[in-house]
């Protein structure tokens, strides 16, 4: 059973119980009031009767009857009076009873004690409420007769029956109407939740996470639920997009890595096949060269194998660093004096393979400036920028200097090399990306800047790139600075 049907059933059940209790209370109150009022009137008339003893006109015997004024008063009030005299078993009825042929049942003297008081009876098919009791002679205290005063209750019972029918029909009509309206309101209230279920089902069957539930109702519990569901979809869509981008980057990474590894492996295999053919192949397949030439060719092949092996080693090392970055690994950081670190980097940079001039700016402003970081990774990051500068500057100059600005230290590596187009700048930190004009012309794997960007991010820094095609590039690495007393 759906929620809306359960809500309707609960609502209808509670309403039915409420209407039933209300109807029973109304009917009981009216019934009690009607009969209590009638009993009070009968009791009052009974108490006003003044019994007298008279001679019966039929047989001359003594009978007990009310006085004439009491009889007239009760007949006018539509009460029916009957007396019974025990010693001669004579009954007397008021005129309204005789005209209608009515007669009350009279108990025996022995049973009368049990039947004293009010009693509902049926006389000739007509309902009556009577009050009956013994009549005792005032002087002797002897039981002389039986006095019964009653009233016709058919009108009251009809009224109560109509009231009962009205309450039953009203309860049923109210219950049906309320159940119908309740089902309608339950469906209307549950419609937004159905939208949530439909949206979730649509997402489950497909991959469209851009689905949102439109809701313009009040911000009640359902509005809050839909808002939470839409927020969850937004976050899920964001996570899914990030995951999809990560998978795409991973596939591109594997493809690029395979491409980069294929070239050195092909070179190594070709040179190995050449050496095998020269030195261990069949005599007829060996080239007809003198021994000195064969040694020279072998040395060149071994050199190529060595160079390609080194290139693969660098590539694997770089890929390992990026794999650590992808797993969220960090490294231990301590305060590092920046001036000694840069002096060491500048000294070692002059020994790197290069065709451009190398110069360094004044580092005196870094005295007493520290950064929270890792010395080895900072040096690796700086050498990546410096080596790139040397690679892409066939002639000209590569320089390093520093600048302090608003609590940060900027390490600037500039070159006057080939530069880049502006539309290439957003991609230079992507893995295996290399500018078109340098691809194939300059040795490299395209992973260096990706590693440098990861090191900068872990240190809480940023990198700024200024470049112009044919005029060179400038990289400024901004790191949070810690200022202390100058070093001696």
N, C-alpha and C positions, 0 to 999 in steps of 0.2 A: 504494500500500500504506500502510495506516494505521501510526501509530507503534507501537501495541501489537503489530501483526503483525511489524513490523520488529524490535522488542525481542525478541519470542518467537523469531524466526528467528535473530537474533544469539546469543541465549542458547542455543538448541538447537544451533546450529552449533559454538559454543565447547564446549558439553558433549559433543557428538559427537566432536570432535577429541580432547578430554581422555579420554573413555572409550576411544576407539580406541587412543590411545597407551598408556593403562593396560593394555588387553587385550593389545596386542602385547607390552608389557613382561612381563606375567604369563606369557603363553604362551611367549615366548622364554626366560624364566628357567626355567620348568618343563621345557621341551624340552631346554634346555642341561644343566640339572642331571640329568635322567633319563638322557640319552645319555652325558654325561661320567661318571656313576657306573657305567653299564654298560660303557663302554669301559675304565674303570679295572679293573673286575673281570675283563673278558676279557683285558686285558693282563697282569694278575697271574697268571691261570691259564695263559696262554700261556708266561709266563716260568718257571713251575714244572714244565712238561713236560720229562721226561727221555727223549729219543728213544733207541730201541734198534733194532738191525737183527736181523730174525728171518727164518726160512724160511717162505715162503708154503705153506700146506697144499695149495693147489690144484695148483700146478705145480712146487713145490720151489724156486722162485726166491727171492732175497733181497728183503725189503721193509722199509720203514722204518715203525715204529709206536711210539706212546708206551708207557712202561712201564705195568704193570697198575694200580698205585696211582694214577697220574695220571689214567688213564681213569676209574676208579671215582670219584675225587674230582670230576672234571668232570661226570660224569653225575649225581652227586648234586646238584651245583650247577646242573643243567639246562643244561649247555653241550654243544655238539655239535662233535665233533672228526673231522677227516678228514685223512689223509696220502696223499701221492702220491709214488711212486718213479719217477724219470724214466727210468732205464736199462731197466726192463722194463714201464713204464707201468701199474703196478699201484696201485690205490687201496684204501685201508683206511678204514672208517668205524666210529665208536663204535656200541655196541649200540643206543642210542636213535635214531641215524640209520637203522640198518638196519631196525629195527622199523617205522619210519614211511616207509621207502622214500625217504629224502632223500639227495641227493648234490649236493655243491658243484661248481660249474664250476671246472675247473683250467686256468690259463693255460699257454701254452707257455713253455719256458725262456727264449725270447727276449723274450716279452711280460711275463714275471713281474716284471721289474725295475720296470715302470711301475705294476704293481698291488699292490705291497707296501703293507702297512698296513691300516687299517680300510676297510671297504667295505660298503655296504648293498646287499643282493641279495634276489632273490625266488626261493625254492626251492619248486617244486610249489605255487605260489600262496600260500606262507607267507613273510612278511617276516623277514629275518635280518640281523643285524649281525655281521660276521666280521672277524677279524684274521688275516692270512696273510703268510707270508714263506718264504724259502728255508731249507732245512736243509743245513748244511755239515758235512762230516766233520771232526771235531776235529783229526785228525792231518794230513790232506792238504789241507784247506781246499777240497776239491772239493764242488761243489753236488751233493747227492745226491737231494734230494726237495723237496716243497712241503707245508708244515704250515698247516692252517686251523682256527681255533677260533672258533665262532660261538654266538650266543644268539638265541633266538626273541624278536622285538620286537613281535609282534602285540598282546600285552597292553598294552605301553607305548603303542603307537600308538592302540589303542582308548581308553586313558585320555586321551591327548592330544586325540583327536577329540572325546571327551565334554567335555573342558575347553574346546575350541574352540567347541563348540555352546553350552555354558553361557555363555561370554563373549559370543558373538554374541547369543544370546537375552536375556541379562542387559542387554547394551548397548542393544538395541532396546527392551526393556521399560522400562529406566531412561529412555531418550530419550523414549519416548512419554509416560510418566508425568510426567517433568520438563517436557516441552513443554506438556502439558495444564495442569499446575499453573502453569507460567510464563505461559501465555495468560490463565489465570484471575487470577493476581496482576497481570499487566500491565493487564488490563481494570479490576481494582479500583483499581490505582494511577492509571490514566489517567481514572477516572471523575470526580474533581474537576476535571481539566482540561477534560473534556467539559462539565461544568457551566459552566465559564468561557466555553467556546465558545457554549453555549446561551444564556447570559445576554447575551453580546455580540450574538448573532444576534437575540435578543428586543429588545434596545435598538435595533439597526439597523432592524428592521422597524417598531418603534413609537417612542414618545417617553417611555416610562416609565423614568426614570433612578433610580427608587427601588429597583430590583431589586438584591438583594444575594445573594451565594452563601453558603449555610450550610455550615460546615465545622467538624467537631468532632474531626478527626484530629490527629496530632502536628504540631508546628510545624517541619516539615522544609521541603525546597525547595518542595514543592507547597503546604504551609501558608503559606509566605512569599509564594508567587505569588498565592494567593487573597487573602491579606491586602492585598497591594499592589494587586490588581485592585479589591477593595472600596474601598480608600482612593481609588483613581483615580476610581471611580464616584461616591464622595461629593464629591470635588472637582469632577468634571464636572457633577454635579447642582447643586452650589452655583454654578458658573460659568454653567450654563444658566439657573438661576433668576435670577441677577443680570442676565444678558443679556435674559431674557424681561421682567424688571421694567423694564430700560432701554428695551426696545422699547415696552412698554406706556406708560412715561412719555413716550417720544418721540411716540407716537401721541396721547396725551392733550395733550402740549405743542402739537403741530401743530393738534389740534382746538381747543384753547383759544385759540391764537394766531389761528387763522382766525376764531374767534368775536369775539375782541377787535378784530381788524382790520376785520371786516365792519361794525361799528357806525360808526366814523368814516368809512369809505368810503361807506357809505350816506348819512350826513349830508352829506358833501362832494358826492356826486352829486346829492342832492336840491336842495341850494343852488345848484349849478351849473345844473341844469335850470331852477330858478326864475329865476336871472339871465338865462339864455338866453331864456327865455320873455318876461321883462320887456323886455329891450333889443334882441333881434334876432329875436323871433318875428313871425309875421304880425300885421298891425295889428288884426285882429279878435280875436286870442287874447290881446292884451295887457290887463292889468287896467285898468279905468277909474279910475285914481287920478291925483292931482295929482303934479307932478314932485317936490315935497318929500317926499311919502310914499314915492314910488318910490326916492328916494335913501336914505331911512331904511331901507327894507326891504333895499336892496342892501347898505348898510353892515352891517346885522345878518347878512345871509347871508355876506358876506366875513369878518366876525368869526367866525362859526361855522366857516367853512372854515379860517381861521387856527388857531383853537383845536384843531380836530380834527387838523390837520396837525402841530401841536406834540405832541398826544397820540400820534400815530403815530410821530413822531420819538423820543419818550421810550420808547415800546414797542419799537421796533426797536433802540434803544441798549441797553435792558435785555436783549432777546433776544440781542444780540451778546455782551454780557457773560456770559450764561449759556452760550452756545455755546463761548466760550473756556474756561469752567469745565469743560464736558463734555469738551473735548479735553485736559484736564489742564494747560493753560497756567498758569503762575505769573508772578509779577512780581518785580522786583528789590527786595530789602529791605535797609534800613540802620538803624542805631540812631537812633531819633527821640525827642527830648525830648517827653514827653507833656503837660506843663503848657502850653507855648506852643501846642501843637496844639489843645488843648481850649479855651483862651482864644479862639483864632481862630474855632473852631466856635461857641462861645457868642455871640460878637459877630455873626457872620453869621446865626445862627439867629433873632435878634430881628427880622430883616427879612423872614422867610418869611411867606406869607399865613397868618393864624391868627385865631381868635376867643377862644382861651384865653390865660391869662397865662403868661409865660415866666420861669423863675427858674433860677439856677445856684448850686450849693453852693460851699463853700470848697475851693479847689484847691491850697492851700499844701502839703499833704502830698505832692503830686506833684513837688516841687522835687527834682531829681536822679534822677527815675524815668524810665527809657527803655523803649521797646519796640522789638523788631526787626521792622520793617514798612515799608510803603509809605505815605507821607503822603497822597497823593491817594485811595487806596483806603480808608484809615482814615477820612478825612473823608466819603467817599461813604457808608460804612457807618453812621457816626454820624448823618448827615443823613437817612438812610432811617428810622432809629428816631425821630428828632425830628419829621420830617414826618408819620409815621404817628401820633405822639402828637397833633399839631395836627389831623390829619384827623378822628380819632375822639374828640376832646374839644371838642364845640361850646361848652361853657363849663366853667370850672374852671381847672386849672393843669397845665402840663407843666414838669418840672424835670429837671436833670442834676446829678449829684454823683458822687463817686468813693469807693472804699474799697480799702484794701490788706489782703491776707490771704494768708499763707503763700507769699510770693514771687510773688503774682499781683496785678494791679491790676484792680479791677472798676469799669467805667464804667456807671453806673445811669441809665437814662432812664425816668422814671415819669410817668404821667398820671392824671387823675381822670375819664377819659372813659367811653365806653359799656362797655368791658371785653369779655370773651369767656366763653363757657361752657368748663368744664374739658375736655369731650370734643373741643373744637376746637383745643386747644393743640398736640397732636401733628401737626396738619396745616398749621399757619400758615406753615411754611417750605417747603411744597410750591408748585410753580409754578402761578400763576393761581388759587391758593386764596384765597378771601375769606370771612370769616365771614358767615353768613346775614343777620344783621341789618344788615350794612354793604353787602352786595351790592346794587348799584343805587342805594343812598342816598348813598354816598361815592365820589368820583371816584378811580380807580386801576385798575391792571392786574393786581395780585396777584403781581407779580414782584419787588417791592422786597425783601421779607424773604428770598426765595430768594437774591438777590444778596448781601445782608448776611451770610447764613449761609455762603456760599462764601468771602467775604472773611475771615470769622472763622476758618474752617477752615484756609485757607492760612496765616494768622498763628499757627496752632497754639493757638487759643483755643477757648472754648466760650461758650454763651449760656444764661442761666437766665431762665425766664419765670414770673412770678407774676401772676395775673389773677383777677378776679371780675366776673361779669356785672353791669353797672350801676354798678360802683365804680371801674373803671379797670384799667390794666395797668402792669406794671413789667418792663423788660428790663434784665438785668445782663450786660454783655459782659466775660468774664474773659480777660485776655491775660497771657502770661508777662512778668514785669517784669525789667528790668535796673537795678540800683541803682548810682549813681555819686555823686560829690561834688555837693552842692547848687550850683545856678547862682547867680551874684551878680545 
